[in-house]
């Protein structure tokens, strides 16, 4: 049964990463594939908080044109940006 729960959780996460901007879709999907598993429980909660942000604000954080004041969010943003580098 836990495998099914993991599959459902992964599907929900993938769905939440789908955004109104292609750039965000790519950055977030790449991160989920490359870096999400390395996050601890608290960082995963911070990632969920990021996903609740409006698209434009999230894009500004991920592109580095705006800096997050919340240090925990800034850390997760850095993880996402790092995962985007091939």
PyMOL Python script that loads the backbone (N, CA, C, O; Angstrom):
from pymol import cmd

cmd.read_pdbstr("""\
ATOM      1  N   UNK A   1       0.803  -1.215   0.000  1.00  0.00           N
ATOM      2  CA  UNK A   1       0.000   0.000   0.000  1.00  0.00           C
ATOM      3  C   UNK A   1       0.842   1.273   0.000  1.00  0.00           C
ATOM      4  O   UNK A   1       0.432   2.240  -0.642  1.00  0.00           O
ATOM      5  N   UNK A   2       1.999   1.342   0.680  1.00  0.00           N
ATOM      6  CA  UNK A   2       2.787   2.569   0.644  1.00  0.00           C
ATOM      7  C   UNK A   2       3.220   2.957  -0.766  1.00  0.00           C
ATOM      8  O   UNK A   2       3.329   4.147  -1.063  1.00  0.00           O
ATOM      9  N   UNK A   3       3.471   1.985  -1.639  1.00  0.00           N
ATOM     10  CA  UNK A   3       3.873   2.311  -3.002  1.00  0.00           C
ATOM     11  C   UNK A   3       2.766   3.095  -3.695  1.00  0.00           C
ATOM     12  O   UNK A   3       3.036   4.062  -4.406  1.00  0.00           O
ATOM     13  N   UNK A   4       1.524   2.679  -3.490  1.00  0.00           N
ATOM     14  CA  UNK A   4       0.412   3.388  -4.089  1.00  0.00           C
ATOM     15  C   UNK A   4       0.335   4.807  -3.537  1.00  0.00           C
ATOM     16  O   UNK A   4       0.094   5.757  -4.281  1.00  0.00           O
ATOM     17  N   UNK A   5       0.539   4.943  -2.246  1.00  0.00           N
ATOM     18  CA  UNK A   5       0.529   6.281  -1.650  1.00  0.00           C
ATOM     19  C   UNK A   5       1.621   7.151  -2.253  1.00  0.00           C
ATOM     20  O   UNK A   5       1.391   8.329  -2.523  1.00  0.00           O
ATOM     21  N   UNK A   6       2.824   6.581  -2.471  1.00  0.00           N
ATOM     22  CA  UNK A   6       3.918   7.334  -3.074  1.00  0.00           C
ATOM     23  C   UNK A   6       3.564   7.748  -4.499  1.00  0.00           C
ATOM     24  O   UNK A   6       3.857   8.868  -4.918  1.00  0.00           O
ATOM     25  N   UNK A   7       2.936   6.844  -5.235  1.00  0.00           N
ATOM     26  CA  UNK A   7       2.544   7.141  -6.600  1.00  0.00           C
ATOM     27  C   UNK A   7       1.515   8.265  -6.631  1.00  0.00           C
ATOM     28  O   UNK A   7       1.608   9.187  -7.441  1.00  0.00           O
ATOM     29  N   UNK A   8       0.545   8.176  -5.749  1.00  0.00           N
ATOM     30  CA  UNK A   8      -0.475   9.229  -5.671  1.00  0.00           C
ATOM     31  C   UNK A   8       0.169  10.545  -5.279  1.00  0.00           C
ATOM     32  O   UNK A   8      -0.150  11.586  -5.854  1.00  0.00           O
ATOM     33  N   UNK A   9       1.066  10.512  -4.313  1.00  0.00           N
ATOM     34  CA  UNK A   9       1.765  11.727  -3.897  1.00  0.00           C
ATOM     35  C   UNK A   9       2.592  12.324  -5.013  1.00  0.00           C
ATOM     36  O   UNK A   9       2.622  13.543  -5.183  1.00  0.00           O
ATOM     37  N   UNK A  10       3.267  11.474  -5.779  1.00  0.00           N
ATOM     38  CA  UNK A  10       4.079  11.954  -6.898  1.00  0.00           C
ATOM     39  C   UNK A  10       3.203  12.575  -7.981  1.00  0.00           C
ATOM     40  O   UNK A  10       3.563  13.592  -8.573  1.00  0.00           O
ATOM     41  N   UNK A  11       2.069  11.969  -8.231  1.00  0.00           N
ATOM     42  CA  UNK A  11       1.147  12.525  -9.235  1.00  0.00           C
ATOM     43  C   UNK A  11       0.596  13.876  -8.792  1.00  0.00           C
ATOM     44  O   UNK A  11       0.497  14.806  -9.594  1.00  0.00           O
ATOM     45  N   UNK A  12       0.239  13.981  -7.517  1.00  0.00           N
ATOM     46  CA  UNK A  12      -0.273  15.258  -7.010  1.00  0.00           C
ATOM     47  C   UNK A  12       0.802  16.338  -7.100  1.00  0.00           C
ATOM     48  O   UNK A  12       0.521  17.477  -7.472  1.00  0.00           O
ATOM     49  N   UNK A  13       2.034  15.969  -6.754  1.00  0.00           N
ATOM     50  CA  UNK A  13       3.134  16.931  -6.819  1.00  0.00           C
ATOM     51  C   UNK A  13       3.359  17.374  -8.259  1.00  0.00           C
ATOM     52  O   UNK A  13       3.513  18.566  -8.528  1.00  0.00           O
ATOM     53  N   UNK A  14       3.378  16.421  -9.180  1.00  0.00           N
ATOM     54  CA  UNK A  14       3.569  16.763 -10.593  1.00  0.00           C
ATOM     55  C   UNK A  14       2.453  17.691 -11.077  1.00  0.00           C
ATOM     56  O   UNK A  14       2.703  18.627 -11.836  1.00  0.00           O
ATOM     57  N   UNK A  15       1.242  17.430 -10.641  1.00  0.00           N
ATOM     58  CA  UNK A  15       0.111  18.284 -11.040  1.00  0.00           C
ATOM     59  C   UNK A  15       0.270  19.694 -10.474  1.00  0.00           C
ATOM     60  O   UNK A  15      -0.010  20.675 -11.163  1.00  0.00           O
ATOM     61  N   UNK A  16       0.717  19.797  -9.226  1.00  0.00           N
ATOM     62  CA  UNK A  16       0.884  21.110  -8.604  1.00  0.00           C
ATOM     63  C   UNK A  16       2.003  21.909  -9.266  1.00  0.00           C
ATOM     64  O   UNK A  16       2.014  23.138  -9.192  1.00  0.00           O
ATOM     65  N   UNK A  17       2.945  21.221  -9.914  1.00  0.00           N
ATOM     66  CA  UNK A  17       4.052  21.895 -10.594  1.00  0.00           C
ATOM     67  C   UNK A  17       3.649  22.415 -11.964  1.00  0.00           C
ATOM     68  O   UNK A  17       4.390  23.186 -12.573  1.00  0.00           O
ATOM     69  N   UNK A  18       2.506  22.012 -12.451  1.00  0.00           N
ATOM     70  CA  UNK A  18       2.018  22.528 -13.738  1.00  0.00           C
ATOM     71  C   UNK A  18       1.499  23.938 -13.517  1.00  0.00           C
ATOM     72  O   UNK A  18       0.626  24.171 -12.681  1.00  0.00           O
ATOM     73  N   UNK A  19       2.041  24.862 -14.268  1.00  0.00           N
ATOM     74  CA  UNK A  19       1.714  26.264 -14.059  1.00  0.00           C
ATOM     75  C   UNK A  19       1.209  26.887 -15.347  1.00  0.00           C
ATOM     76  O   UNK A  19       1.061  26.213 -16.366  1.00  0.00           O
ATOM     77  N   UNK A  20       0.951  28.170 -15.283  1.00  0.00           N
ATOM     78  CA  UNK A  20       0.483  28.896 -16.455  1.00  0.00           C
ATOM     79  C   UNK A  20       1.610  29.389 -17.344  1.00  0.00           C
ATOM     80  O   UNK A  20       1.362  29.974 -18.398  1.00  0.00           O
ATOM     81  N   UNK A  21       2.848  29.156 -16.927  1.00  0.00           N
ATOM     82  CA  UNK A  21       4.017  29.600 -17.701  1.00  0.00           C
ATOM     83  C   UNK A  21       4.891  28.392 -18.012  1.00  0.00           C
ATOM     84  O   UNK A  21       5.218  27.607 -17.123  1.00  0.00           O
ATOM     85  N   UNK A  22       5.260  28.252 -19.260  1.00  0.00           N
ATOM     86  CA  UNK A  22       6.095  27.138 -19.682  1.00  0.00           C
ATOM     87  C   UNK A  22       7.415  27.102 -18.912  1.00  0.00           C
ATOM     88  O   UNK A  22       7.893  26.032 -18.536  1.00  0.00           O
ATOM     89  N   UNK A  23       7.994  28.271 -18.683  1.00  0.00           N
ATOM     90  CA  UNK A  23       9.271  28.347 -17.971  1.00  0.00           C
ATOM     91  C   UNK A  23       9.162  27.714 -16.593  1.00  0.00           C
ATOM     92  O   UNK A  23      10.050  26.972 -16.174  1.00  0.00           O
ATOM     93  N   UNK A  24       8.082  28.004 -15.895  1.00  0.00           N
ATOM     94  CA  UNK A  24       7.881  27.421 -14.573  1.00  0.00           C
ATOM     95  C   UNK A  24       7.660  25.924 -14.664  1.00  0.00           C
ATOM     96  O   UNK A  24       8.198  25.165 -13.858  1.00  0.00           O
ATOM     97  N   UNK A  25       6.876  25.496 -15.636  1.00  0.00           N
ATOM     98  CA  UNK A  25       6.654  24.056 -15.821  1.00  0.00           C
ATOM     99  C   UNK A  25       7.986  23.325 -15.958  1.00  0.00           C
ATOM    100  O   UNK A  25       8.204  22.289 -15.331  1.00  0.00           O
ATOM    101  N   UNK A  26       8.862  23.871 -16.775  1.00  0.00           N
ATOM    102  CA  UNK A  26      10.156  23.228 -17.020  1.00  0.00           C
ATOM    103  C   UNK A  26      11.024  23.235 -15.773  1.00  0.00           C
ATOM    104  O   UNK A  26      11.556  22.195 -15.385  1.00  0.00           O
ATOM    105  N   UNK A  27      11.173  24.382 -15.146  1.00  0.00           N
ATOM    106  CA  UNK A  27      12.017  24.477 -13.947  1.00  0.00           C
ATOM    107  C   UNK A  27      11.519  23.566 -12.827  1.00  0.00           C
ATOM    108  O   UNK A  27      12.302  22.845 -12.210  1.00  0.00           O
ATOM    109  N   UNK A  28      10.229  23.605 -12.573  1.00  0.00           N
ATOM    110  CA  UNK A  28       9.678  22.822 -11.468  1.00  0.00           C
ATOM    111  C   UNK A  28       9.698  21.332 -11.770  1.00  0.00           C
ATOM    112  O   UNK A  28      10.016  20.530 -10.892  1.00  0.00           O
ATOM    113  N   UNK A  29       9.368  20.951 -12.981  1.00  0.00           N
ATOM    114  CA  UNK A  29       9.379  19.526 -13.354  1.00  0.00           C
ATOM    115  C   UNK A  29      10.794  18.963 -13.288  1.00  0.00           C
ATOM    116  O   UNK A  29      11.004  17.857 -12.792  1.00  0.00           O
ATOM    117  N   UNK A  30      11.762  19.726 -13.790  1.00  0.00           N
ATOM    118  CA  UNK A  30      13.156  19.277 -13.708  1.00  0.00           C
ATOM    119  C   UNK A  30      13.578  19.103 -12.254  1.00  0.00           C
ATOM    120  O   UNK A  30      14.250  18.132 -11.906  1.00  0.00           O
ATOM    121  N   UNK A  31      13.184  20.037 -11.421  1.00  0.00           N
ATOM    122  CA  UNK A  31      13.559  19.928 -10.007  1.00  0.00           C
ATOM    123  C   UNK A  31      12.941  18.700  -9.359  1.00  0.00           C
ATOM    124  O   UNK A  31      13.615  17.995  -8.608  1.00  0.00           O
ATOM    125  N   UNK A  32      11.684  18.435  -9.632  1.00  0.00           N
ATOM    126  CA  UNK A  32      11.028  17.269  -9.041  1.00  0.00           C
ATOM    127  C   UNK A  32      11.758  15.998  -9.469  1.00  0.00           C
ATOM    128  O   UNK A  32      11.901  15.067  -8.676  1.00  0.00           O
ATOM    129  N   UNK A  33      12.218  15.954 -10.713  1.00  0.00           N
ATOM    130  CA  UNK A  33      12.925  14.769 -11.204  1.00  0.00           C
ATOM    131  C   UNK A  33      14.347  14.672 -10.666  1.00  0.00           C
ATOM    132  O   UNK A  33      14.835  13.569 -10.418  1.00  0.00           O
ATOM    133  N   UNK A  34      15.019  15.809 -10.479  1.00  0.00           N
ATOM    134  CA  UNK A  34      16.442  15.797 -10.133  1.00  0.00           C
ATOM    135  C   UNK A  34      16.768  16.067  -8.671  1.00  0.00           C
ATOM    136  O   UNK A  34      17.785  15.590  -8.168  1.00  0.00           O
ATOM    137  N   UNK A  35      15.916  16.826  -7.982  1.00  0.00           N
ATOM    138  CA  UNK A  35      16.328  17.275  -6.662  1.00  0.00           C
ATOM    139  C   UNK A  35      15.341  17.118  -5.530  1.00  0.00           C
ATOM    140  O   UNK A  35      15.725  17.191  -4.363  1.00  0.00           O
ATOM    141  N   UNK A  36      14.078  16.904  -5.847  1.00  0.00           N
ATOM    142  CA  UNK A  36      13.056  16.872  -4.803  1.00  0.00           C
ATOM    143  C   UNK A  36      13.309  15.780  -3.775  1.00  0.00           C
ATOM    144  O   UNK A  36      13.101  15.996  -2.581  1.00  0.00           O
ATOM    145  N   UNK A  37      13.751  14.618  -4.217  1.00  0.00           N
ATOM    146  CA  UNK A  37      13.965  13.496  -3.300  1.00  0.00           C
ATOM    147  C   UNK A  37      15.034  13.789  -2.247  1.00  0.00           C
ATOM    148  O   UNK A  37      15.041  13.168  -1.184  1.00  0.00           O
ATOM    149  N   UNK A  38      15.934  14.727  -2.534  1.00  0.00           N
ATOM    150  CA  UNK A  38      16.996  15.073  -1.586  1.00  0.00           C
ATOM    151  C   UNK A  38      16.521  16.007  -0.476  1.00  0.00           C
ATOM    152  O   UNK A  38      17.237  16.217   0.504  1.00  0.00           O
ATOM    153  N   UNK A  39      15.318  16.571  -0.619  1.00  0.00           N
ATOM    154  CA  UNK A  39      14.794  17.484   0.405  1.00  0.00           C
ATOM    155  C   UNK A  39      14.312  16.705   1.619  1.00  0.00           C
ATOM    156  O   UNK A  39      13.789  15.596   1.506  1.00  0.00           O
ATOM    157  N   UNK A  40      14.504  17.317   2.784  1.00  0.00           N
ATOM    158  CA  UNK A  40      13.936  16.709   3.986  1.00  0.00           C
ATOM    159  C   UNK A  40      12.473  17.154   4.114  1.00  0.00           C
ATOM    160  O   UNK A  40      11.970  17.913   3.286  1.00  0.00           O
ATOM    161  N   UNK A  41      11.814  16.678   5.146  1.00  0.00           N
ATOM    162  CA  UNK A  41      10.381  16.945   5.301  1.00  0.00           C
ATOM    163  C   UNK A  41      10.074  18.443   5.399  1.00  0.00           C
ATOM    164  O   UNK A  41       9.105  18.921   4.809  1.00  0.00           O
ATOM    165  N   UNK A  42      10.885  19.164   6.131  1.00  0.00           N
ATOM    166  CA  UNK A  42      10.663  20.605   6.284  1.00  0.00           C
ATOM    167  C   UNK A  42      10.858  21.333   4.952  1.00  0.00           C
ATOM    168  O   UNK A  42      10.078  22.219   4.603  1.00  0.00           O
ATOM    169  N   UNK A  43      11.899  20.956   4.214  1.00  0.00           N
ATOM    170  CA  UNK A  43      12.159  21.578   2.923  1.00  0.00           C
ATOM    171  C   UNK A  43      11.051  21.259   1.925  1.00  0.00           C
ATOM    172  O   UNK A  43      10.719  22.085   1.076  1.00  0.00           O
ATOM    173  N   UNK A  44      10.484  20.070   2.027  1.00  0.00           N
ATOM    174  CA  UNK A  44       9.356  19.714   1.158  1.00  0.00           C
ATOM    175  C   UNK A  44       8.143  20.589   1.482  1.00  0.00           C
ATOM    176  O   UNK A  44       7.384  20.975   0.593  1.00  0.00           O
ATOM    177  N   UNK A  45       7.975  20.890   2.760  1.00  0.00           N
ATOM    178  CA  UNK A  45       6.887  21.802   3.146  1.00  0.00           C
ATOM    179  C   UNK A  45       7.153  23.198   2.586  1.00  0.00           C
ATOM    180  O   UNK A  45       6.229  23.879   2.141  1.00  0.00           O
ATOM    181  N   UNK A  46       8.411  23.620   2.608  1.00  0.00           N
ATOM    182  CA  UNK A  46       8.773  24.917   2.033  1.00  0.00           C
ATOM    183  C   UNK A  46       8.542  24.924   0.520  1.00  0.00           C
ATOM    184  O   UNK A  46       8.103  25.930  -0.038  1.00  0.00           O
ATOM    185  N   UNK A  47       8.834  23.815  -0.135  1.00  0.00           N
ATOM    186  CA  UNK A  47       8.566  23.699  -1.575  1.00  0.00           C
ATOM    187  C   UNK A  47       7.070  23.845  -1.836  1.00  0.00           C
ATOM    188  O   UNK A  47       6.664  24.505  -2.793  1.00  0.00           O
ATOM    189  N   UNK A  48       6.258  23.235  -0.991  1.00  0.00           N
ATOM    190  CA  UNK A  48       4.798  23.354  -1.142  1.00  0.00           C
ATOM    191  C   UNK A  48       4.364  24.814  -0.964  1.00  0.00           C
ATOM    192  O   UNK A  48       3.460  25.281  -1.656  1.00  0.00           O
ATOM    193  N   UNK A  49       5.007  25.531  -0.037  1.00  0.00           N
ATOM    194  CA  UNK A  49       4.689  26.956   0.136  1.00  0.00           C
ATOM    195  C   UNK A  49       5.052  27.742  -1.118  1.00  0.00           C
ATOM    196  O   UNK A  49       4.324  28.651  -1.517  1.00  0.00           O
ATOM    197  N   UNK A  50       6.173  27.395  -1.736  1.00  0.00           N
ATOM    198  CA  UNK A  50       6.556  28.059  -2.990  1.00  0.00           C
ATOM    199  C   UNK A  50       5.504  27.845  -4.065  1.00  0.00           C
ATOM    200  O   UNK A  50       5.169  28.768  -4.808  1.00  0.00           O
ATOM    201  N   UNK A  51       4.986  26.629  -4.146  1.00  0.00           N
ATOM    202  CA  UNK A  51       3.995  26.321  -5.172  1.00  0.00           C
ATOM    203  C   UNK A  51       2.701  27.101  -4.973  1.00  0.00           C
ATOM    204  O   UNK A  51       1.904  27.227  -5.902  1.00  0.00           O
ATOM    205  N   UNK A  52       2.490  27.618  -3.782  1.00  0.00           N
ATOM    206  CA  UNK A  52       1.285  28.409  -3.511  1.00  0.00           C
ATOM    207  C   UNK A  52       1.421  29.859  -3.975  1.00  0.00           C
ATOM    208  O   UNK A  52       0.438  30.600  -3.989  1.00  0.00           O
ATOM    209  N   UNK A  53       2.623  30.263  -4.351  1.00  0.00           N
ATOM    210  CA  UNK A  53       2.851  31.640  -4.788  1.00  0.00           C
ATOM    211  C   UNK A  53       2.284  31.865  -6.187  1.00  0.00           C
ATOM    212  O   UNK A  53       2.157  30.922  -6.967  1.00  0.00           O
ATOM    213  N   UNK A  54       1.944  33.112  -6.502  1.00  0.00           N
ATOM    214  CA  UNK A  54       1.518  33.435  -7.870  1.00  0.00           C
ATOM    215  C   UNK A  54       2.661  33.165  -8.854  1.00  0.00           C
ATOM    216  O   UNK A  54       3.835  33.283  -8.503  1.00  0.00           O
ATOM    217  N   UNK A  55       2.306  32.805 -10.074  1.00  0.00           N
ATOM    218  CA  UNK A  55       3.299  32.450 -11.090  1.00  0.00           C
ATOM    219  C   UNK A  55       4.370  33.516 -11.267  1.00  0.00           C
ATOM    220  O   UNK A  55       5.559  33.196 -11.275  1.00  0.00           O
ATOM    221  N   UNK A  56       3.979  34.760 -11.406  1.00  0.00           N
ATOM    222  CA  UNK A  56       4.958  35.822 -11.678  1.00  0.00           C
ATOM    223  C   UNK A  56       5.965  35.955 -10.537  1.00  0.00           C
ATOM    224  O   UNK A  56       7.164  36.085 -10.780  1.00  0.00           O
ATOM    225  N   UNK A  57       5.491  35.923  -9.317  1.00  0.00           N
ATOM    226  CA  UNK A  57       6.394  36.037  -8.168  1.00  0.00           C
ATOM    227  C   UNK A  57       7.344  34.840  -8.113  1.00  0.00           C
ATOM    228  O   UNK A  57       8.541  35.008  -7.878  1.00  0.00           O
ATOM    229  N   UNK A  58       6.822  33.648  -8.327  1.00  0.00           N
ATOM    230  CA  UNK A  58       7.648  32.444  -8.319  1.00  0.00           C
ATOM    231  C   UNK A  58       8.702  32.509  -9.422  1.00  0.00           C
ATOM    232  O   UNK A  58       9.860  32.159  -9.192  1.00  0.00           O
ATOM    233  N   UNK A  59       8.317  32.948 -10.600  1.00  0.00           N
ATOM    234  CA  UNK A  59       9.269  33.066 -11.701  1.00  0.00           C
ATOM    235  C   UNK A  59      10.382  34.055 -11.357  1.00  0.00           C
ATOM    236  O   UNK A  59      11.551  33.790 -11.636  1.00  0.00           O
ATOM    237  N   UNK A  60      10.033  35.176 -10.764  1.00  0.00           N
ATOM    238  CA  UNK A  60      11.042  36.170 -10.381  1.00  0.00           C
ATOM    239  C   UNK A  60      12.035  35.581  -9.389  1.00  0.00           C
ATOM    240  O   UNK A  60      13.235  35.835  -9.494  1.00  0.00           O
ATOM    241  N   UNK A  61      11.558  34.803  -8.434  1.00  0.00           N
ATOM    242  CA  UNK A  61      12.453  34.144  -7.479  1.00  0.00           C
ATOM    243  C   UNK A  61      13.375  33.156  -8.189  1.00  0.00           C
ATOM    244  O   UNK A  61      14.581  33.134  -7.944  1.00  0.00           O
ATOM    245  N   UNK A  62      12.800  32.343  -9.068  1.00  0.00           N
ATOM    246  CA  UNK A  62      13.587  31.302  -9.717  1.00  0.00           C
ATOM    247  C   UNK A  62      14.590  31.865 -10.722  1.00  0.00           C
ATOM    248  O   UNK A  62      15.652  31.280 -10.934  1.00  0.00           O
ATOM    249  N   UNK A  63      14.262  32.983 -11.332  1.00  0.00           N
ATOM    250  CA  UNK A  63      15.200  33.612 -12.262  1.00  0.00           C
ATOM    251  C   UNK A  63      16.215  34.502 -11.549  1.00  0.00           C
ATOM    252  O   UNK A  63      17.201  34.926 -12.151  1.00  0.00           O
ATOM    253  N   UNK A  64      15.977  34.783 -10.273  1.00  0.00           N
ATOM    254  CA  UNK A  64      16.907  35.585  -9.496  1.00  0.00           C
ATOM    255  C   UNK A  64      16.700  37.075  -9.633  1.00  0.00           C
ATOM    256  O   UNK A  64      17.551  37.852  -9.200  1.00  0.00           O
ATOM    257  N   UNK A  65      15.592  37.498 -10.223  1.00  0.00           N
ATOM    258  CA  UNK A  65      15.333  38.939 -10.343  1.00  0.00           C
ATOM    259  C   UNK A  65      14.706  39.501  -9.078  1.00  0.00           C
ATOM    260  O   UNK A  65      14.607  40.717  -8.916  1.00  0.00           O
ATOM    261  N   UNK A  66      14.288  38.627  -8.193  1.00  0.00           N
ATOM    262  CA  UNK A  66      13.720  39.010  -6.900  1.00  0.00           C
ATOM    263  C   UNK A  66      14.247  38.016  -5.876  1.00  0.00           C
ATOM    264  O   UNK A  66      14.368  36.824  -6.159  1.00  0.00           O
ATOM    265  N   UNK A  67      14.557  38.514  -4.687  1.00  0.00           N
ATOM    266  CA  UNK A  67      15.089  37.661  -3.627  1.00  0.00           C
ATOM    267  C   UNK A  67      14.028  37.393  -2.564  1.00  0.00           C
ATOM    268  O   UNK A  67      13.340  38.313  -2.121  1.00  0.00           O
ATOM    269  N   UNK A  68      13.901  36.151  -2.164  1.00  0.00           N
ATOM    270  CA  UNK A  68      12.956  35.796  -1.108  1.00  0.00           C
ATOM    271  C   UNK A  68      13.507  36.273   0.231  1.00  0.00           C
ATOM    272  O   UNK A  68      14.683  36.070   0.535  1.00  0.00           O
ATOM    273  N   UNK A  69      12.664  36.898   1.016  1.00  0.00           N
ATOM    274  CA  UNK A  69      13.077  37.360   2.353  1.00  0.00           C
ATOM    275  C   UNK A  69      13.104  36.211   3.349  1.00  0.00           C
ATOM    276  O   UNK A  69      13.859  36.237   4.321  1.00  0.00           O
ATOM    277  N   UNK A  70      12.280  35.211   3.102  1.00  0.00           N
ATOM    278  CA  UNK A  70      12.207  34.030   3.961  1.00  0.00           C
ATOM    279  C   UNK A  70      13.400  33.123   3.630  1.00  0.00           C
ATOM    280  O   UNK A  70      13.513  32.622   2.512  1.00  0.00           O
ATOM    281  N   UNK A  71      14.277  32.919   4.602  1.00  0.00           N
ATOM    282  CA  UNK A  71      15.484  32.129   4.377  1.00  0.00           C
ATOM    283  C   UNK A  71      15.214  30.689   3.979  1.00  0.00           C
ATOM    284  O   UNK A  71      15.955  30.114   3.181  1.00  0.00           O
ATOM    285  N   UNK A  72      14.156  30.101   4.531  1.00  0.00           N
ATOM    286  CA  UNK A  72      13.819  28.721   4.185  1.00  0.00           C
ATOM    287  C   UNK A  72      13.380  28.618   2.728  1.00  0.00           C
ATOM    288  O   UNK A  72      13.757  27.683   2.021  1.00  0.00           O
ATOM    289  N   UNK A  73      12.583  29.583   2.288  1.00  0.00           N
ATOM    290  CA  UNK A  73      12.169  29.598   0.880  1.00  0.00           C
ATOM    291  C   UNK A  73      13.370  29.870  -0.021  1.00  0.00           C
ATOM    292  O   UNK A  73      13.496  29.273  -1.091  1.00  0.00           O
ATOM    293  N   UNK A  74      14.242  30.762   0.409  1.00  0.00           N
ATOM    294  CA  UNK A  74      15.434  31.085  -0.379  1.00  0.00           C
ATOM    295  C   UNK A  74      16.299  29.837  -0.579  1.00  0.00           C
ATOM    296  O   UNK A  74      16.874  29.638  -1.649  1.00  0.00           O
ATOM    297  N   UNK A  75      16.385  29.008   0.449  1.00  0.00           N
ATOM    298  CA  UNK A  75      17.168  27.773   0.338  1.00  0.00           C
ATOM    299  C   UNK A  75      16.568  26.832  -0.702  1.00  0.00           C
ATOM    300  O   UNK A  75      17.292  26.274  -1.527  1.00  0.00           O
ATOM    301  N   UNK A  76      15.261  26.655  -0.666  1.00  0.00           N
ATOM    302  CA  UNK A  76      14.608  25.763  -1.631  1.00  0.00           C
ATOM    303  C   UNK A  76      14.723  26.343  -3.039  1.00  0.00           C
ATOM    304  O   UNK A  76      14.912  25.600  -4.002  1.00  0.00           O
ATOM    305  N   UNK A  77      14.613  27.654  -3.164  1.00  0.00           N
ATOM    306  CA  UNK A  77      14.773  28.301  -4.470  1.00  0.00           C
ATOM    307  C   UNK A  77      16.178  28.014  -5.014  1.00  0.00           C
ATOM    308  O   UNK A  77      16.343  27.714  -6.196  1.00  0.00           O
ATOM    309  N   UNK A  78      17.173  28.109  -4.151  1.00  0.00           N
ATOM    310  CA  UNK A  78      18.550  27.806  -4.573  1.00  0.00           C
ATOM    311  C   UNK A  78      18.672  26.348  -5.021  1.00  0.00           C
ATOM    312  O   UNK A  78      19.379  26.055  -5.985  1.00  0.00           O
ATOM    313  N   UNK A  79      18.002  25.451  -4.340  1.00  0.00           N
ATOM    314  CA  UNK A  79      18.015  24.033  -4.733  1.00  0.00           C
ATOM    315  C   UNK A  79      17.395  23.853  -6.115  1.00  0.00           C
ATOM    316  O   UNK A  79      17.911  23.094  -6.936  1.00  0.00           O
ATOM    317  N   UNK A  80      16.299  24.544  -6.368  1.00  0.00           N
ATOM    318  CA  UNK A  80      15.637  24.452  -7.669  1.00  0.00           C
ATOM    319  C   UNK A  80      16.528  25.015  -8.756  1.00  0.00           C
ATOM    320  O   UNK A  80      16.661  24.419  -9.825  1.00  0.00           O
ATOM    321  N   UNK A  81      17.132  26.146  -8.493  1.00  0.00           N
ATOM    322  CA  UNK A  81      18.007  26.778  -9.485  1.00  0.00           C
ATOM    323  C   UNK A  81      19.220  25.902  -9.759  1.00  0.00           C
ATOM    324  O   UNK A  81      19.672  25.802 -10.899  1.00  0.00           O
ATOM    325  N   UNK A  82      19.742  25.277  -8.732  1.00  0.00           N
ATOM    326  CA  UNK A  82      20.902  24.381  -8.889  1.00  0.00           C
ATOM    327  C   UNK A  82      20.529  23.157  -9.723  1.00  0.00           C
ATOM    328  O   UNK A  82      21.318  22.708 -10.554  1.00  0.00           O
ATOM    329  N   UNK A  83      19.349  22.625  -9.508  1.00  0.00           N
ATOM    330  CA  UNK A  83      18.903  21.446 -10.258  1.00  0.00           C
ATOM    331  C   UNK A  83      18.688  21.770 -11.729  1.00  0.00           C
ATOM    332  O   UNK A  83      18.746  20.874 -12.572  1.00  0.00           O
ATOM    333  N   UNK A  84      18.440  23.033 -12.051  1.00  0.00           N
ATOM    334  CA  UNK A  84      18.185  23.445 -13.441  1.00  0.00           C
ATOM    335  C   UNK A  84      19.474  23.520 -14.250  1.00  0.00           C
ATOM    336  O   UNK A  84      19.429  23.554 -15.480  1.00  0.00           O
ATOM    337  N   UNK A  85      20.616  23.545 -13.580  1.00  0.00           N
ATOM    338  CA  UNK A  85      21.894  23.616 -14.276  1.00  0.00           C
ATOM    339  C   UNK A  85      22.282  22.209 -14.709  1.00  0.00           C
ATOM    340  O   UNK A  85      22.392  21.313 -13.872  1.00  0.00           O
ATOM    341  N   UNK A  86      22.491  22.004 -16.003  1.00  0.00           N
ATOM    342  CA  UNK A  86      22.839  20.652 -16.484  1.00  0.00           C
ATOM    343  C   UNK A  86      24.199  20.193 -16.019  1.00  0.00           C
ATOM    344  O   UNK A  86      24.620  19.084 -16.346  1.00  0.00           O
TER     345      UNK A  86
END
""", "prot")
cmd.dss("prot")
cmd.show_as("cartoon", "prot")
cmd.util.cbc("prot")
cmd.orient("prot")
